[in-house]
Amino acid sequence: MTSISRFDDVNERFNDGNERLNDLRDSLRAEIGKNHSEMLGKFAEMDGRLTRIESHLNLK
């Protein structure tokens, strides 16, 4: 095996690793976005509940 082909092998493995990391990053970003949206929905729901409780107890 020549040193050029060894460098090519290392370069190919490095590029494969980069592709896998990019795929993982994209998957994580999508999951974080989904979770963020769900959390915002839950906060809005909790805010509505708290507003109704405060109104019922004449706290506001």
C-alpha positions as CSV (number, residue, x, y, z in Angstrom):
1,M,0.0,0.0,0.0
2,T,1.5,3.3,-1.0
3,S,1.4,6.3,1.2
4,I,-0.9,8.1,-1.2
5,S,-3.5,5.3,-1.0
6,R,-3.2,5.3,2.8
7,F,-3.9,9.1,2.8
8,D,-6.9,8.4,0.5
9,D,-8.2,5.8,2.9
10,V,-7.9,8.1,5.9
11,N,-9.5,10.9,3.9
12,E,-12.4,8.7,2.9
13,R,-13.0,7.6,6.5
14,F,-12.8,11.2,7.7
15,N,-15.4,12.2,5.1
16,D,-17.7,9.3,6.1
17,G,-17.4,10.4,9.7
18,N,-18.3,14.0,8.7
19,E,-21.4,12.8,6.8
20,R,-22.6,10.8,9.8
21,L,-22.0,13.7,12.1
22,N,-23.9,16.0,9.7
23,D,-26.8,13.5,9.6
24,L,-26.8,13.3,13.4
25,R,-26.8,17.1,13.8
26,D,-29.7,17.4,11.4
27,S,-31.7,14.7,13.3
28,L,-31.0,16.4,16.6
29,R,-32.0,19.8,15.3
30,A,-35.3,18.4,14.1
31,E,-36.0,16.7,17.4
32,I,-35.1,19.8,19.4
33,G,-37.4,21.9,17.1
34,K,-40.2,19.4,17.7
35,N,-39.7,19.4,21.5
36,H,-39.5,23.2,21.5
37,S,-42.9,23.5,19.8
38,E,-44.4,21.0,22.3
39,M,-43.0,22.8,25.3
40,L,-44.4,26.1,24.0
41,G,-47.8,24.5,23.7
42,K,-47.6,23.2,27.2
43,F,-46.6,26.6,28.6
44,A,-49.5,28.2,26.8
45,E,-51.8,25.6,28.3
46,M,-50.4,26.2,31.8
47,D,-50.7,30.0,31.4
48,G,-54.4,29.5,30.5
49,R,-55.0,27.4,33.5
50,L,-53.3,29.8,35.8
51,T,-55.2,32.7,34.4
52,R,-58.5,30.9,35.0
53,I,-57.5,30.0,38.6
54,E,-56.4,33.6,39.3
55,S,-59.7,34.9,37.8
56,H,-61.7,32.4,39.9
57,L,-60.0,33.4,43.1
58,N,-60.2,37.1,42.2
59,L,-56.4,37.4,42.4
60,K,-56.1,39.7,39.3
